[in-house]
Amino acid sequence: MKIYSWNVNSLRNCENKFLEFLDKYQPDIVGLQELRAHPDQLSFFLKSVSSYEALFNDSGRPGYGGTALYYKSDIGVENISKSVNNKALDDEGRVIFLKVNDIYVFNFYTPNGNMNETRFLYKQNYYNEILKLAKKLRKENKKVIIIGDLNVAHTQDDVFFKNPRTSGFMPQEREWFSNMLKTGYVDTFRMFNKEIGNYSWWNLRDPLRSLNQGWRFDYILVSDNLKDNVKAAGISREVFGSDHCPVWVELESI
């Protein structure tokens, strides 16, 4: 099973590239962030992709946020929902999840905390609620995959700029990510690649990513009880269409 995550930074603007991506890479599941559209605004081609089902969760605000999950029709999805029954996490269309076999896949688009102090505190609260959910699921020994644009570079190896003093690299944010790992989740990319210079977001002023002055904001985490099923993980820097590129993990059949 191959699972992808991609912040498309407007699905309507990314439509052609996204459909090309689906056709070429054939993910079993792909979680999208930053739809920037209500489902009614999406084209027929985005809502009726051959061999795929999809669920969209808009933010309730025009041109802002939102998440989606596309999944192959034949993989046996048992449940899919736009709500995790948590008011804070469900806010602004920032989460969507599905269950396939006995695996729970959560797709998050965490807030950006750069606007002002209020939004930074909102982001911190959102992180805290994810951590609470993550702990609960591990206590119940659930098999969990968390994907999405988590809006944090965990270590200096995950950002080009030296010790940036901005949201995305603040001590509180990085500590949250460390606590997720301590809780029993694994950063799948770092299972296979320890090198610096691997990013998933670049400034739009560098559309070809030639300067590679980026951040690794996009992650796929798996619970410890799935770690042995992870075969490979990576960053698809070659895929264009957004300021982010897709990240992915491949798991053995479970």
N, C-alpha and C positions, 0 to 999 in steps of 0.2 A: 504494500500500500504506500502510495506516495502522496504526501500532503504538502501544500504550498500556502504561503501567506504573502499578500501583496497589498501595500498601500498604493492605490491607483490614483489618488489625488484628482478625483473627478472621473467617475466611470464613463460618463458621456464623452469626455474628451479623450479618454483612453480606449474607447470602444474597439476600434480596429486592431490596436495592438493587443488588447486583452483577448479578443476572439482568435487572433493569430496564435497567441500564447496557448490557449486551450487546445487548439488543433495540433500544435507542435508537441507540447509537453504532456498532454493527456493526464493531468493530475486526477487522482481519485477524489480528493477534496481540495478545494482552494478557498481560503478565507480572505475576504477583501476588507479594506478599511478606507475611510474617507470617500464614500460614494458621492457626496455632495449633490444628491438628487433624491426626490421621492420616487418610489417605484413606477408611478404613473408617468414620470418623465423619461423613463428608459425606453429604448427602442424595442421593437418586437424581437430583433436579433439577439439582444441581451437577455430577454426573458424567455426565449424559446430556443435554447442551445441543444442541438442534437445530442442525445445520450446523457444529458445532464438535467438535474433538478436544481432549483435555486430558491433561496429565501432571502429577502431584503429587509433590513431594519433601518429606516431613515431616522434622522435626528429630530424631526419635527421643526427644523429651521431651514429655510430655503438656502440651498447652496452650501450646506455645512454638514460635515461629519457623516456618520452612518456606517453600517457594516453589512456584510453579506456572506453567505456560504453557498458555493456551488459544489455539487457532489454528483458522482456518476450514479445513474439510476439503478444500477445492478449491484451496489456494494452492500445493500441491506441496512440502510439507515432506519433505526427503530424510533427515533424521536428527534425533533428539531424544534427549536424555540427561540424567540426573540427576547425571552425573559429568563433570568436565573433567580427570580423571586427575591431580588434584593433591590430596593428602590434606588440606592446610590449607584450600583453597577448598571442598572437598567437605564439610567438617565442618558439622554442625548443619543440614543441608539448606538451605544458604545460596546455592546456585547451581543453575541449570538452564539448558540451552541447546538451541537448534535450529539447523538449517541449512536455508535455503530458497533455491533457485537456488544462487548462489555467495556468499550472505550468511550470516554467522554472527551469531546473536542470543544474547547472554548476559544472563540475568536474575539480578542479585545482590541479596541482602539483607545488607548489611554490618553488623557488630556495632555495638551501642551501647556506648560506652566510659565511661559515667557511673557504673557500679556500683562499681568499685574500680580500683586501679592494675593489677591482674592483667588485668582485662577491657580496660582501655585499651591495654595492651601487646598483648593478643590482637587487638584491632582494628587496631593498627599493623601487626602481622604480616600480617593479612588484606589490608590495603591494599597492602603490599609485594608480596604474591603476585599480586594483580590487576595491579599495574604490570608485573611480570615477564611475565605472560601477554600483556598488552596490547602490550608491546614486541616479544615474539616474533611475534605475529600481524602487527604492522606490518612487521617485518623480512621476513616472508613475503609481504607485500603482499596480505594477506587483506582482504576487505570485512567490516567488523565494526560491529555495533551493540551498545552496552552500555546496558542499562536497569536501573532499580531504585531502591530506597531506599538511597542511598549514605551516609546519616547524616553529611553535612557540608554546611555553608553555605560556599560558596567565598569570597565576599567580604562586606563589610559590607552591600552591596546585597541580599544574600540572607537577611538576618535582620533582624527588627524591632528587637531590643534592641541597644543600643550596646555593641559590643565585649564580648560575653558571655564570661566566663572559665569555660567548661565544655566538655566533649567535644562535638564537633559544630562547634566554632569554634576549636579549638586550632591553634597555628601548624603543628604537624606534619601535622595532617589537611588543612589548607588547602594546604600545600606539596605533599602527595600529589596533590591534585586538579590543582594547577598543573602538576605533572609529567606527569599524564595528558594534559593539553592539549599540553604540549611534545613528548610522545611521538608526537603525530599524531592526536589525537582532538578533536572539536569539540562544544562544549556547544550543542546545537541550539536550545534556547530562546533563548539569547543571540544567536543569529544574527538573530532577528526582534524581540527585545524587550530594550532596555537599561534599562528603568525600574526603580526601586526599588518595593518593596511587593508583589512577586509571590512568593507563598509556596505551599508544597504541604502543610505540616503546621501545625496549630494545636492549642493545648491543649484538652483535652476540657471544660475549664471555660468555653470559649467555643464552644458547639456550633454556633452560627449563623455563626461566623467574623466576627462583626460588628466586633470590635475589630481584627481583622487583625494580631494580634501573633504573627506566624508565622515559620517558617523554610522555606527552599527546600532540602529534603533529597532530593528525587526528581528524577532526571535521565534524559535520553536522550542519549548520546554516540554520534557516528558517526566512523568513521575518515575521514581526509582524502580518500581515494579515493571516498567516498560523498557528500561535502559538496555537490557540484553536483546531486545527485539529491534533495536535501531541498527540498520545496516549502513546508512550513509546520511550525510547532511551537508548542505551547501548554500551558497549565495549565487543567484543567477544574475551576475552583473551584466551579462550580455543582453538581457531583456530590457528594452526601452519602452517608453510610454508614460512614465511618471518620474518624479524626482526620487522615488524609491524604486528598488528592484525587488523581485520576489526572493524569498528564502524558502528552503524546503527540507524535508526529512523523508527518508525511505525506511519503512518498517517491514519486517518479515510478517507474513500472514499470521494472524492471531486467532 
